[in-house]
Amino acid sequence: MITTYIYRNYTIEYLFDNQCEFSGYGDVSKPYVEYDSHIIFYQINPAVTPEEQVLEIEDIKSKNFLYS
């Protein structure tokens, strides 16, 4: 039984067991199914400058998870 929904922006499936379902990359839409728990697992891009990372963090913070 799938009990956890995980929002993600990169491939992270290998970090979790089969009790989880994952969003599309960068998708913050509310799932159509009810879950016992939600995890927001967003990562910043390590290949960009620190200034670009700050902008990426601000973009992630502005997302309306669960209510989109």
C-alpha positions as CSV (number, residue, x, y, z in Angstrom):
1,M,0.0,0.0,0.0
2,I,1.4,3.4,-1.0
3,T,1.2,5.8,2.0
4,T,3.7,8.6,1.2
5,Y,3.7,11.1,-1.6
6,I,7.1,12.8,-2.4
7,Y,7.5,16.0,-4.3
8,R,10.8,16.1,-6.1
9,N,12.8,17.9,-8.8
10,Y,15.5,15.2,-9.5
11,T,15.5,11.4,-9.6
12,I,15.4,10.1,-6.0
13,E,13.3,6.9,-6.3
14,Y,16.3,4.8,-5.4
15,L,16.4,6.4,-1.9
16,F,12.9,5.2,-0.9
17,D,11.1,2.0,-0.6
18,N,8.0,0.9,-2.6
19,Q,5.6,2.6,0.0
20,C,6.0,5.9,-1.9
21,E,4.7,7.6,-4.9
22,F,6.5,10.5,-6.6
23,S,5.5,13.7,-8.3
24,G,6.6,14.6,-11.8
25,Y,9.9,16.6,-11.9
26,G,9.1,20.0,-10.5
27,D,5.4,19.3,-10.2
28,V,3.7,20.7,-7.1
29,S,0.1,19.8,-8.0
30,K,-2.0,18.3,-5.2
31,P,-2.2,14.6,-5.7
32,Y,-5.6,13.1,-6.7
33,V,-5.3,10.4,-4.0
34,E,-5.1,11.0,-0.2
35,Y,-1.7,10.0,1.4
36,D,-0.8,9.5,5.0
37,S,2.3,11.8,4.6
38,H,3.9,14.1,2.1
39,I,7.7,14.8,1.7
40,I,9.1,17.7,-0.2
41,F,12.5,16.6,-1.4
42,Y,13.9,19.4,-3.6
43,Q,17.6,19.8,-4.3
44,I,19.5,22.7,-5.7
45,N,21.7,22.3,-8.7
46,P,25.3,22.0,-7.6
47,A,26.6,22.9,-11.1
48,V,25.5,26.5,-11.1
49,T,27.0,29.6,-9.3
50,P,26.1,30.4,-5.7
51,E,24.0,33.4,-7.0
52,E,22.0,31.1,-9.3
53,Q,21.6,28.7,-6.4
54,V,20.1,31.5,-4.3
55,L,17.6,32.2,-7.1
56,E,16.7,28.6,-7.4
57,I,16.1,28.4,-3.6
58,E,13.8,31.4,-3.8
59,D,11.9,29.8,-6.6
60,I,11.5,26.6,-4.6
61,K,10.3,28.6,-1.6
62,S,7.7,30.4,-3.7
63,K,6.0,27.1,-4.8
64,N,2.7,26.4,-3.3
65,F,3.0,22.7,-2.4
66,L,-0.2,20.7,-1.8
67,Y,-2.4,23.6,-2.8
68,S,-1.6,24.0,-6.5
